[in-house]
Amino acid sequence: MKRKVLITGVAGFIGSRLAEHLSSMGFEVIGCDIYNFRNQFFEVGDANQLSLQRLRSDRIKHFLIRLQLEYHCIDLSDPGAVMLLFKRIQPHIVVHLAAQAGVRHSVKAPMDFVKSNLNGFANVLEACKQLGIKEFLYASSSSVYGARTEAPFRETDRCDTPESFYAATKIANELMAQAYFAQYKMPSLGLRFFTVYGPWGRLDMAPILFAQKIRRKQAIQLFGNGLLKRDFTFVADTVYAIGRLIELRISHEGASVVNVGHSSPIQVTEFVQALSECLEIEPIIELAPMQISDVPLTCACDNQLLSWIDDWPHTPLRQGLQELTNWLKQWDPV
């Protein structure tokens, strides 16, 4: 019998790619998200919102409908709806990726993060407890490490000084999961992602945001005067690691967290240069001071991950950016 995996946030960047990957590994994959793509009308909203709606709809069509995977539209902040879905599906494994993302957005609108990141997470956690699910993996973030400069970041480092409300919600998720293990012995594994990028990626993150500005000959603002460093992780590497963690049942005991990133931070100016070379367009760069919520560095120690799954791919940045730009030109011709 196939093991059944429920992926929340499956219309998202990592969720959609993970659905395809786990299906290819032989799992029965079921996805859920808040987006009812069948009733989307793309005439309403500003240009950014329309592009986001189209991208989410295209992800569902490409990664789920094409593979004939089951999809449910649900608001995870509704506890009754969550419990009903879980009882109907009876999953063996839950990968909870649904969340409101975006460090800078959390500065502008922190309350946008409460419904999904706190209420939604709590409802999924409770449903897993009620159904006795022993394999629960969820998205955390490198942002939990705060504004430290000592590298690499290890899972044992203190994570109690968030620089953004988004980071605070992810720290809260980890603490909630630990509390459920302490109280109910419900195991979990928090996945601390480090700047995941690649085809079908988030429009608000630097890789696609910068690529679009370069393509349209618009200026790119590099905060921190371009000196910030990020540990970029290619999406195919990320979903491979998650797949191996599930395959090996790493989340079966305890309440753990693990870094999903390589110890190879790249300065943002170098990143932009590589991106512009892939696009064959010279960028227009404007240097700007650091913003509220920015951190100077992210750098993952992946020793814990390696000890569990032995090895995982490390796609070179230039190769990953070339795949990203090739997809972007096809998805959104300028």
TIMIFI-369744 format. One record per residue: x, y, z of N, C-alpha, C in turn. Coordinates in steps of 0.02 Angstrom, whole numbers, padded with zeros to 5 digits, always signed. Layout:
// residues N
XYZXYZXYZ/...
// end
This chain:
// residues 334
+00042-00059+00000+00000+00000+00000+00044+00063+00000/+00027+00111-00043+00065+00172-00045+00055+00212+00019/+00109+00244+00042+00103+00289+00098+00073+00355+00073/+00025+00382+00109-00013+00440+00088+00016+00503+00121/+00033+00552+00079+00062+00615+00103+00014+00672+00089/+00000+00711+00140-00039+00773+00132+00009+00831+00134/+00009+00872+00081+00051+00932+00078+00006+00993+00082/+00014+01033+00134-00023+01096+00138+00019+01150+00102/-00015+01201+00076+00022+01252+00039+00048+01226-00027/+00011+01180-00058+00036+01146-00118+00035+01191-00179/+00000+01248-00177+00002+01296-00232+00064+01340-00227/+00102+01333-00174+00162+01373-00163+00222+01346-00201/+00277+01381-00194+00339+01365-00230+00366+01296-00212/+00382+01285-00149+00411+01221-00129+00358+01166-00130/+00297+01183-00108+00244+01132-00104+00228+01100-00171/+00223+01141-00224+00207+01114-00290+00263+01069-00316/+00324+01090-00307+00381+01049-00329+00387+00985-00288/+00372+00990-00223+00376+00931-00180+00322+00880-00199/+00263+00904-00219+00210+00859-00240+00232+00816-00299/+00263+00848-00348+00288+00812-00406+00342+00762-00386/+00388+00784-00342+00444+00741-00322+00421+00680-00283/+00377+00690-00235+00354+00633-00194+00312+00585-00235/+00274+00611-00283+00236+00568-00327+00282+00523-00368/+00338+00552-00392+00386+00513-00431+00421+00460-00388/+00421+00470-00321+00451+00422-00275+00403+00365-00257/+00340+00371-00279+00292+00318-00267+00244+00331-00210/+00244+00392-00182+00196+00409-00130+00130+00429-00161/+00075+00418-00124+00011+00446-00144+00008+00517-00116/+00006+00566-00160+00010+00636-00140-00058+00670-00145/-00077+00704-00091-00137+00745-00090-00116+00815-00068/-00140+00864-00104-00121+00933-00088-00180+00975-00068/-00168+01025-00027-00220+01073-00010-00190+01143-00007/-00232+01192-00021-00212+01262-00018-00275+01304-00014/-00267+01368-00002-00325+01412+00005-00352+01435-00062/-00316+01422-00116-00333+01450-00181-00379+01405-00220/-00437+01431-00238-00485+01396-00281-00471+01418-00353/-00422+01385-00383-00398+01407-00448-00451+01401-00503/-00500+01358-00492-00553+01349-00543-00596+01411-00549/-00600+01451-00496-00643+01510-00497-00602+01575-00498/-00539+01571-00519-00498+01631-00522-00517+01674-00582/-00524+01738-00571-00537+01785-00625-00480+01835-00626/-00440+01834-00678-00379+01872-00679-00387+01943-00704/-00449+01967-00710-00460+02036-00731-00459+02084-00673/-00460+02057-00611-00468+02099-00552-00402+02102-00514/-00381+02163-00493-00321+02170-00452-00265+02206-00490/-00212+02225-00452-00157+02258-00484-00113+02206-00520/-00063+02230-00556-00022+02186-00598+00013+02133-00557/+00040+02153-00499+00075+02105-00457+00028+02050-00432/-00032+02069-00411-00080+02021-00386-00103+01974-00442/-00113+02001-00501-00133+01959-00558-00079+01908-00575/-00016+01930-00574+00039+01884-00588+00043+01829-00535/+00032+01847-00472+00034+01798-00418-00023+01748-00426/-00083+01771-00442-00139+01726-00452-00125+01678-00509/-00098+01704-00563-00084+01662-00622-00030+01610-00606/+00021+01631-00568+00075+01584-00551+00048+01527-00508/+00008+01543-00457-00019+01490-00414-00064+01443-00454/-00105+01471-00497-00148+01429-00539-00107+01385-00585/-00055+01413-00615-00012+01375-00660+00026+01320-00623/+00047+01334-00561+00081+01281-00522+00034+01222-00511/-00028+01236-00491-00076+01182-00479-00087+01142-00542/-00096+01176-00598-00108+01142-00661-00048+01100-00683/+00012+01129-00674+00073+01095-00698+00094+01037-00653/+00091+01047-00588+00119+00997-00542+00067+00950-00512/+00003+00969-00512-00048+00925-00483-00095+00897-00535/-00129+00941-00573-00177+00916-00622-00143+00875-00675/-00086+00897-00698-00049+00859-00749-00033+00789-00726/-00018+00782-00661-00001+00716-00632-00062+00681-00602/-00120+00713-00609-00183+00685-00583-00180+00674-00507/-00152+00724-00472-00148+00721-00399-00209+00756-00369/-00231+00731-00313-00290+00757-00280-00276+00826-00249/-00323+00872-00257-00315+00940-00231-00378+00962-00194/-00368+00994-00136-00424+01020-00097-00412+01094-00083/-00465+01134-00090-00462+01205-00072-00487+01212+00000/-00447+01240+00044-00464+01244+00115-00430+01303+00148/-00464+01333+00196-00435+01385+00238-00413+01351+00303/-00348+01345+00313-00322+01309+00371-00334+01345+00437/-00357+01407+00434-00373+01442+00497-00442+01421+00523/-00478+01380+00486-00543+01354+00506-00533+01285+00537/-00535+01279+00604-00519+01214+00636-00565+01158+00615/-00630+01172+00605-00677+01121+00585-00661+01094+00516/-00645+01139+00470-00629+01118+00402-00565+01076+00400/-00517+01096+00441-00454+01059+00444-00465+00988+00469/-00502+00981+00524-00515+00915+00552-00554+00871+00504/-00603+00901+00469-00642+00863+00421-00598+00837+00364/-00553+00880+00339-00508+00859+00285-00463+00803+00308/-00434+00809+00367-00388+00758+00392-00424+00691+00402/-00485+00693+00428-00522+00631+00438-00541+00599+00372/-00555+00640+00323-00574+00614+00257-00514+00582+00222/-00456+00615+00227-00397+00591+00192-00361+00535+00229/-00356+00541+00296-00320+00493+00337-00247+00485+00313/-00209+00541+00313-00140+00536+00288-00094+00500+00336/-00042+00469+00308+00011+00439+00349+00064+00492+00367/+00073+00540+00322+00125+00591+00329+00094+00659+00312/+00113+00709+00351+00090+00778+00337+00151+00822+00329/+00154+00858+00274+00207+00908+00263+00172+00976+00260/+00180+01015+00313+00143+01078+00320+00187+01135+00296/+00172+01159+00235+00210+01214+00205+00169+01278+00198/+00104+01274+00211+00061+01332+00204+00080+01386+00255/+00089+01446+00232+00107+01502+00276+00105+01567+00238/+00098+01621+00274+00109+01688+00246+00184+01701+00250/+00215+01710+00193+00288+01720+00192+00305+01793+00179/+00369+01809+00190+00394+01875+00173+00413+01917+00233/+00478+01922+00245+00504+01960+00301+00483+02033+00296/+00492+02064+00238+00476+02135+00231+00401+02148+00235/+00361+02101+00209+00289+02109+00214+00267+02109+00287/+00302+02070+00329+00283+02066+00399+00297+02131+00436/+00342+02172+00409+00355+02238+00438+00295+02284+00423/+00269+02279+00362+00214+02322+00342+00147+02299+00371/+00137+02234+00375+00071+02208+00395+00079+02146+00439/+00103+02154+00501+00115+02095+00543+00053+02052+00556/-00006+02084+00559-00066+02045+00575-00086+01998+00518/-00059+02009+00458-00073+01962+00403-00044+01893+00418/+00002+01890+00465+00038+01827+00478+00006+01786+00534/-00041+01815+00570-00071+01780+00627-00116+01723+00604/-00159+01738+00556-00209+01689+00533-00177+01625+00507/-00129+01632+00462-00098+01573+00431-00044+01542+00474/+00002+01584+00498+00062+01558+00530+00051+01535+00601/+00002+01564+00636-00011+01544+00705-00074+01502+00710/-00132+01530+00689-00194+01492+00693-00193+01430+00648/-00172+01439+00586-00170+01383+00540-00124+01329+00563/-00065+01348+00588-00017+01299+00612-00046+01260+00671/-00077+01296+00717-00106+01263+00776-00160+01213+00756/-00201+01231+00707-00254+01185+00685-00226+01122+00653/-00174+01129+00613-00143+01071+00582-00110+01027+00635/-00077+01059+00682-00044+01023+00737-00095+00982+00776/-00152+01013+00793-00204+00979+00831-00234+00921+00791/-00244+00931+00726-00271+00877+00685-00223+00818+00682/-00159+00831+00677-00110+00777+00678-00112+00739+00744/-00119+00776+00798-00124+00744+00864-00186+00701+00870/-00242+00728+00848-00306+00692+00853-00305+00627+00812/-00272+00629+00754-00270+00570+00711-00210+00524+00725/-00168+00544+00773-00111+00502+00790-00058+00498+00736/-00050+00552+00698+00000+00553+00644+00070+00558+00674/+00113+00514+00655+00181+00510+00683+00234+00540+00639/+00215+00563+00579+00264+00593+00534+00237+00661+00512/+00259+00712+00548+00237+00780+00535+00298+00824+00523/+00304+00849+00463+00359+00894+00444+00328+00963+00429/+00362+01016+00446+00334+01082+00434+00389+01132+00416/+00368+01185+00382+00416+01236+00359+00433+01284+00415/+00497+01288+00430+00523+01342+00471+00566+01385+00426/+00613+01422+00453+00650+01470+00412+00717+01487+00442/+00764+01506+00400+00829+01530+00424+00821+01595+00463/+00764+01629+00455+00754+01693+00490+00750+01684+00566/+00740+01623+00590+00736+01613+00663+00803+01627+00696/+00858+01627+00657+00924+01638+00686+00938+01711+00702/+00897+01756+00675+00906+01827+00691+00966+01857+00655/+00993+01911+00684+01045+01951+00651+01115+01931+00673/+01128+01868+00676+01195+01846+00698+01244+01848+00639/+01308+01854+00655+01360+01854+00604+01407+01795+00612/+01400+01757+00666+01442+01698+00676+01415+01641+00633/+01456+01615+00589+01434+01564+00542+01477+01501+00549/+01449+01443+00529+01381+01433+00504+01330+01429+00561/+01265+01435+00543+01211+01432+00592+01196+01358+00607/+01195+01342+00671+01182+01273+00692+01114+01268+00728/+01084+01210+00722+01018+01199+00752+01019+01209+00828/+01077+01202+00858+01083+01210+00931+01092+01283+00952/+01100+01328+00903+01107+01400+00919+01043+01427+00950/+01050+01478+00992+00990+01510+01021+00951+01547+00966/+00886+01543+00972+00842+01574+00922+00787+01612+00959/+00806+01662+00996+00757+01699+01036+00761+01775+01025/+00792+01796+00969+00796+01867+00954+00775+01880+00882/+00711+01870+00866+00688+01880+00797+00694+01952+00775/+00711+01963+00712+00716+02030+00684+00652+02050+00647/+00604+02004+00641+00542+02020+00606+00485+01980+00638/+00424+02003+00627+00366+01966+00652+00360+01899+00617/+00378+01897+00553+00379+01833+00518+00423+01782+00554/+00484+01804+00572+00529+01759+00608+00499+01738+00675/+00466+01784+00708+00434+01768+00772+00382+01714+00765/+00343+01715+00709+00292+01663+00699+00324+01596+00686/+00382+01595+00654+00416+01531+00641+00446+01503+00705/+00474+01547+00747+00498+01525+00812+00439+01497+00853/+00383+01531+00849+00323+01508+00885+00301+01439+00861/+00305+01427+00795+00288+01361+00768+00332+01307+00798/+00397+01321+00802+00443+01271+00830+00427+01257+00903/+00411+01310+00940+00394+01301+01011+00328+01264+01020/+00280+01278+00977+00215+01243+00980+00225+01169+00966/+00267+01153+00917+00280+01083+00901+00315+01048+00958/+00362+01083+00990+00397+01054+01048+00348+01042+01106/+00302+01089+01116+00253+01081+01169+00208+01021+01157/+00189+01010+01095+00146+00953+01079+00183+00887+01090/+00248+00887+01080+00286+00826+01095+00291+00817+01170/+00304+00871+01207+00309+00866+01280+00243+00843+01311/+00188+00868+01285+00123+00852+01314+00093+00787+01288/+00100+00775+01222+00064+00719+01191+00109+00669+01157/+00176+00680+01160+00224+00636+01127+00211+00633+01051/+00190+00689+01023+00180+00693+00951+00245+00717+00917/+00277+00674+00878+00341+00693+00847+00332+00742+00790/+00385+00779+00776+00383+00828+00722+00454+00845+00699/+00459+00874+00640+00523+00896+00613+00514+00963+00579/+00546+01015+00605+00544+01081+00575+00600+01090+00525/+00582+01112+00465+00630+01120+00410+00649+01193+00404/+00710+01210+00424+00733+01279+00420+00763+01292+00351/+00721+01321+00307+00741+01334+00238+00785+01396+00233/+00834+01393+00188+00880+01449+00176+00873+01474+00104/+00837+01529+00095+00830+01565+00031+00824+01516-00028/+00768+01482-00032+00757+01435-00086+00739+01474-00149/+00768+01455-00206+00756+01489-00269+00753+01438-00326/+00728+01460-00383+00725+01417-00441+00663+01428-00482/+00653+01389-00536+00592+01395-00577+00529+01388-00536/+00477+01425-00555+00412+01425-00521+00416+01458-00452/+00468+01498-00440+00481+01527-00374+00436+01585-00357/+00446+01611-00296+00405+01667-00271+00423+01732-00306/+00372+01768-00326+00382+01830-00363+00409+01886-00320/+00400+01880-00253+00422+01934-00208+00493+01924-00182/+00524+01868-00199+00592+01856-00175+00643+01881-00225/+00703+01896-00201+00755+01929-00241+00769+01896-00309/+00775+01830-00314+00794+01801-00379+00747+01821-00436/+00682+01814-00427+00635+01832-00481+00622+01907-00482/+00617+01937-00424+00607+02009-00420+00663+02046-00457/+00725+02028-00443+00782+02060-00476+00784+02043-00551/+00770+01980-00567+00771+01959-00638+00721+02000-00679/+00662+02010-00652+00611+02049-00688+00632+02122-00697/+00662+02150-00645+00685+02220-00651+00742+02226-00703/+00787+02178-00703+00842+02178-00752+00813+02173-00823/+00766+02128-00832+00736+02118-00898+00699+02181-00922/+00671+02218-00875+00633+02278-00894+00675+02342-00889/+00741+02333-00879+00787+02390-00876+00770+02438-00819/+00746+02410-00764+00730+02449-00705+00785+02442-00653/+00793+02493-00611+00846+02492-00561+00830+02441-00505/+00884+02409-00481+00878+02363-00425+00907+02396-00363/+00869+02397-00310+00895+02423-00246+00927+02366-00207/+00992+02374-00191+01027+02325-00150+01036+02354-00080/+00997+02328-00034+01000+02353+00035+01064+02329+00069/+01083+02365+00121+01146+02350+00154+01205+02364+00108/+01194+02410+00059+01245+02428+00010+01271+02368-00029/+01229+02317-00036+01247+02258-00075+01293+02210-00039/+01307+02222+00025+01355+02181+00062+01322+02122+00099/+01256+02119+00099+01221+02064+00133+01239+01998+00098/+01242+01945+00138+01258+01878+00111+01200+01830+00125/+01184+01789+00076+01130+01741+00083+01153+01672+00060/+01128+01622+00095+01142+01552+00078+01087+01528+00031/+01096+01537-00034+01045+01519-00083+01043+01443-00092/+00982+01416-00093+00973+01343-00099+00926+01329-00157/+00949+01291-00206+00908+01276-00264+00850+01232-00246/+00792+01245-00276+00731+01211-00255+00734+01135-00265/+00766+01111-00319+00771+01039-00329+00812+01006-00274/+00864+01040-00250+00903+01014-00194+00860+01010-00131/+00819+01061-00121+00776+01064-00062+00726+01008-00061/+00691+00997-00116+00639+00945-00117+00671+00875-00114/+00731+00868-00141+00766+00804-00134+00778+00789-00060/+00802+00839-00023+00817+00829+00048+00753+00811+00086/+00698+00846+00071+00635+00831+00106+00612+00760+00089/+00618+00742+00026+00600+00674+00005+00638+00620+00042/+00703+00631+00051+00744+00582+00087+00725+00579+00161/+00711+00636+00190+00691+00637+00261+00626+00598+00270/+00580+00604+00222+00517+00567+00226+00529+00493+00213/+00569+00479+00162+00583+00409+00144+00615+00371+00202/+00659+00405+00239+00695+00373+00295+00657+00380+00361/+00599+00413+00360+00557+00422+00419+00594+00456+00477/+00632+00508+00459+00672+00544+00508+00629+00578+00561/+00568+00599+00541+00525+00637+00587+00487+00592+00636/+00502+00528+00637+00461+00480+00675+00467+00487+00750/+00522+00514+00775+00533+00519+00847+00556+00589+00866/+00534+00613+00923+00557+00677+00949+00527+00737+00915/+00546+00796+00938+00527+00859+00907+00591+00894+00888/+00609+00889+00825+00675+00911+00802+00667+00967+00751/+00724+01000+00737+00729+01048+00682+00792+01032+00644/+00793+01050+00579+00852+01037+00539+00860+01092+00487/+00922+01113+00476+00937+01161+00423+00933+01127+00355/+00901+01160+00308+00900+01136+00239+00932+01191+00197/+00998+01190+00197+01037+01240+00162+01110+01221+00162/+01148+01249+00117+01220+01235+00111+01260+01291+00143/+01319+01276+00166+01362+01326+00198+01402+01364+00144/+01366+01400+00101+01400+01435+00047+01366+01502+00032/+01367+01548+00080+01334+01612+00070+01367+01652+00013/+01325+01688-00024+01347+01728-00080+01329+01801-00067/+01376+01846-00078+01360+01917-00070+01310+01937-00124/+01263+01979-00105+01208+01997-00150+01233+02028-00215/+01286+02067-00212+01313+02096-00274+01337+02042-00322/+01368+01990-00295+01391+01933-00337+01332+01896-00366/+01279+01889-00326+01219+01856-00349+01188+01893-00408/+01183+01960-00402+01154+02000-00455+01196+01996-00518/+01263+01995-00511+01306+01990-00569+01296+01924-00606/+01290+01869-00568+01278+01804-00599+01210+01803-00633/+01161+01833-00602+01094+01835-00631+01093+01875-00696/+01128+01931-00696+01130+01973-00756+01166+01938-00813/+01217+01899-00796+01253+01861-00848+01208+01808-00879/+01166+01776-00838+01119+01727-00865+01069+01760-00911/+01048+01821-00895+01000+01857-00935+01033+01894-00994/+01100+01902-00990+01139+01938-01040+01115+02011-01045/+01100+02040-00987+01079+02110-00983+01116+02142-00925/+01144+02200-00935+01180+02235-00881+01130+02264-00832/+01139+02252-00767+01091+02278-00718+01102+02351-00702/+01049+02385-00682+01054+02453-00655+01047+02447-00579/+01101+02464-00543+01103+02451-00471+01103+02516-00431/+01061+02517-00380+01061+02572-00332+01075+02544-00263/+01126+02568-00230+01143+02545-00163+01102+02583-00111/+01079+02548-00060+01036+02578-00009+01055+02550+00059/+01038+02586+00113+01054+02561+00180+01013+02499+00197/+01034+02466+00250+00996+02409+00275+00927+02430+00296/+00878+02386+00285+00809+02399+00304+00794+02367+00372/+00742+02392+00404+00717+02358+00464+00701+02286+00447/+00720+02240+00489+00708+02167+00482+00762+02131+00441/+00805+02169+00405+00859+02136+00368+00910+02106+00416/+00940+02051+00394+00996+02022+00431+01056+02021+00385/+01117+02028+00413+01176+02034+00370+01196+01969+00336/+01177+01912+00365+01204+01848+00341+01156+01791+00356/+01152+01743+00309+01124+01677+00325+01174+01625+00299/+01186+01575+00340+01235+01524+00322+01219+01461+00361/+01198+01409+00326+01175+01348+00359+01233+01300+00372/+01233+01270+00431+01273+01211+00443+01228+01151+00426/+01247+01110+00378+01205+01054+00359+01230+00987+00385/+01271+00988+00439+01297+00926+00467+01241+00880+00492/+01190+00910+00524+01135+00869+00549+01098+00835+00491/+01084+00873+00439+01050+00845+00381+01091+00790+00349/+01156+00801+00341+01200+00751+00311+01203+00687+00353/+01202+00695+00418+01204+00636+00462+01142+00593+00455/+01087+00625+00433+01024+00588+00425+01015+00559+00356/+01032+00597+00303+01016+00574+00235+01079+00559+00195/+01138+00564+00225+01202+00546+00196+01228+00598+00147/+01191+00614+00096+01215+00663+00047+01154+00694+00012/+01164+00755-00013+01110+00786-00052+01142+00833-00103/+01106+00847-00158+01136+00886-00212+01152+00957-00191/+01201+00986-00224+01219+01056-00215+01226+01087-00284/+01171+01112-00310+01171+01142-00377+01210+01207-00376/+01260+01215-00420+01297+01279-00422+01250+01337-00436/+01265+01395-00407+01221+01453-00413+01209+01471-00487/+01261+01472-00526+01254+01492-00597+01207+01444-00634/+01213+01380-00620+01169+01331-00653+01096+01341-00630/+01087+01352-00566+01020+01362-00540+00988+01425-00568/+01027+01479-00572+01001+01541-00599+00985+01536-00674/+01025+01496-00710+01010+01486-00781+00944+01449-00790/+00931+01398-00748+00867+01363-00752+00810+01410-00734/+00821+01453-00684+00770+01501-00664+00754+01549-00722/+00805+01579-00751+00793+01629-00803+00764+01598-00866/+00784+01537-00883+00755+01502-00941+00680+01493-00931/+00661+01471-00870+00589+01461-00856+00553+01528-00857/+00582+01580-00827+00549+01645-00821+00535+01675-00890/+00582+01668-00936+00572+01694-01004+00514+01660-01038/+00505+01596-01025+00451+01559-01055+00384+01575-01022/+00384+01580-00954+00322+01592-00918+00298+01664-00926/+00344+01711-00930+00326+01781-00934+00368+01817-00985/+00354+01807-01050+00392+01842-01101+00385+01918-01094/+00439+01953-01099+00437+02027-01095+00424+02057-01164/
// end
